[in-house]
Amino acid sequence: MTVRIVVADDHGIVREGLGALLSAHDGYELVGTAADGAEAVRSAVTLRPDVLVMDIQMPGVSGIDATREIGRVAPEVAVVMLTMFDDDESVFAAVRAGARGYVLKGAAPDNVIRAIAAVAAGEAIFGPGVARRALAYLSGPRADEPAFPELTPRERDVLNLIAGGLGNAAIAARLGVANATVGNHITSIFAKLQVAGRAEAIIRARSAGLGDPG
């Protein structure tokens, strides 16, 4: 059987390179490409490939959000992340979003083909470095402590609402506090988590399972 594949990456050279790689291997067919996350979701729905090879960082809808949406609207499509990002947050965010594979750009071509074949067969596959991260995470102590124990309960409430997409005024109204109080909490959260701003805090929070505004 031929494995039908869509490649989603905002760099044309990557799309072309993967197309050439697939054409050099029997049993693999490139049926479409996408330049951003929204287009990747549309391709998953309209083309129904067996595998969608996805970059994480793309304009508009990210690869993580696109993967999550594909899991909702086209769950039979297996997603393999092919990305430069090998940090824990990216890896586990991709897994939580439903990616079945995670391979770093720069991997040997045979490893990319192997990953595509594996997820097409219903398996999960991760590059060696990513697999070590996952094993270390899973074998670590699983204490029954909340996410970000360095935060106070109120700071965790604020972070959860930030991750849920609420602005400062809406958070203040939800918690029944002044806008200035929310601002003070956010300053403390950013300092404790050592993040540069709101976007990075949202990524950290959502990767830890927060983001439900209630």
N, C-alpha and C positions, 0 to 999 in steps of 0.2 A: 504493500500500500504506500501511496505517496503522502508524505507529511506536508500539509498546506500551511504556509507561514506568512505572516504579516510582520514587517519591521517598522517600528516607530522610533524615530530619532530625528532631532531637529537639524542634524548635520547631514547634508546630502552625501558627503563622501563616505559616511558610515553606512547609509542605506545602500549606496552603490557597492561598497566593499562586501557587505553581507550578501547582497544579491549575487555577486560574482562567486563568493564562497559557496553558496547554496547550489548555484548552477553547475559547480564542479563536482557535486556529489549526487549520485543517483538516489532517487527516492525522496527528494526534497524539492518543493516548488514554491517560489516566491509569488504569492497571489496579490500582494498589495503592499504599499508603504504609507506611512503617516509621518507628518512633520511636527505634530504636537499631540498632547494628550487627548483633546477633544476629537481630533481626527482618528486617533487610535481606537477610541470607544466606538465611533461610527463604523470603522473598518471591522471591528470585532462583531458588530451586529449585522452588517450587510454582507460581509464576506465569509463569516463563520470559519475562520482558519482553525487548524488544530492547535497551533502555537502562535503566540504574539510575542515577539522579542521587543522589549520596552526599555527605553532610557529613563532614568529618574528625573533628570532636570531638563524640562522642556518648557517653552513659552506657554502662557495660559494655564491650562490644566496640567498639573505635574504627572509624572509617571506613576507615583504612588496613588494619587487620587483617581487616575484613569484605571489603574488596576483594580481598585476598590469598586469602581462603577462597573467595570467589565464583569466582576464577580457577581454583580446584581443582575445585569441585563443579558449577559452571555456567559454563564458559569461554566459551560463546557469548553471554553477557550482557555488553554493553559498559558500563563504568562511567565516568561523568563526575563528577569532584569539583566540587562547588559550595560554596565555603568562604570564610571571612574570612581564612584564613592564606595569606600569600604569601611566607613565608620559604623559603630554599633547602632546608632540611631537610624541610619539609612537602611541597614540590613534588617533590623527588626520591624521597622515601619513597613518595609516591603513585604515581609512575611505576614504581618498582621493584615495587610491589605489583600493578601491572597496569592502573592507570587509563589510559584512552585519551584522556581530556580533563581539563582543569583550568581552571575558570572561577571568578573571584572573585565573591562576593556583592556586589551593587552594580553589576554589569555591566548593560548595557542589555538589556532583555527579548529583543530580536532576536538579541543575541549568545548568549544562553542557548539559544534555539531553534536557532540555527545550530550550536552545539556538539552538541546532541542529534542533529540531522540528520547531522552529519559522522560521529560515532562509530557511528551506526546504519548508515551506509554503509561502515563499515570503516576510516574515516580516524582520525587522531589530531589533536586540536585543543587549543590552549592560548591563554589570553587574552594580549594583547600584552605585558604586564609579565612574565608567566610565560614566554612564549616568549623574551623577551630574556634572562632568567636561564638558560634551557636552552642557548641559543646561546653565551652567555658561558662556561658550564661546559664545553660540548663543544669550544669553540675554544681553551680554555685549555691550558697545557702539561700533558701527560700523563706525568709522570715515573714511573719504575718504583719509586716509594717506597711503603712501606706506609701504610695509613691512620693518621692521627694521628702524624706523624713526630716530634712533640715528646715523645712518650712513649717510655720505654725498652721493650725487647722484653718484659721481665717485666710491665711495666705494661699493655702491649697484651694480653698473655695474660690478665691479670686482667680487663681491660675486656671482652674477648671472652667470658669466663665469666660476667661480670655480665649482659651482653646475652643470654647463653644461658639466663638465669633462675636461676643458681646463687646461693645465699646465701654469706655469708662463710665459714662453717664448711665448706661443701662445696668452696669454692674452695681453702681451706687444705689440705683433704685431697687434692684433685686435684693441687695443686702441691707437696705435701709440705713446707709451711711452717707457721709458727705463725699463729693467728688474728690476733695483734697485727701481724704482718708484712703480712698481707692488708689490715688496716685502714690501715696506713701507706701502702701502695700506693694504696688507694682515695682517701685524703686528697690524695695527690699528683696522681692522675688528675683529681679534681674541680677542683683548683687550676689545672692546666695547661689543661684544657678549658674552664675558666670556667663550670662548670655548678653549679646550686644543690643538686643532690642526685642520688640514684640513678636516679629516673625520667627526668630530663633526660639523664643519661649514657647510659641505655639507648636513648633515642630517637636520640641522636647516633651511637651505635655501630651500631645496626641500620641507620640511613640510610647508613652507610658500608660495609655488607655484613658487619659482625661479628655474632656471636650464635650461633656453632656451638660447643656445649660439647665436641664431639669424642666 
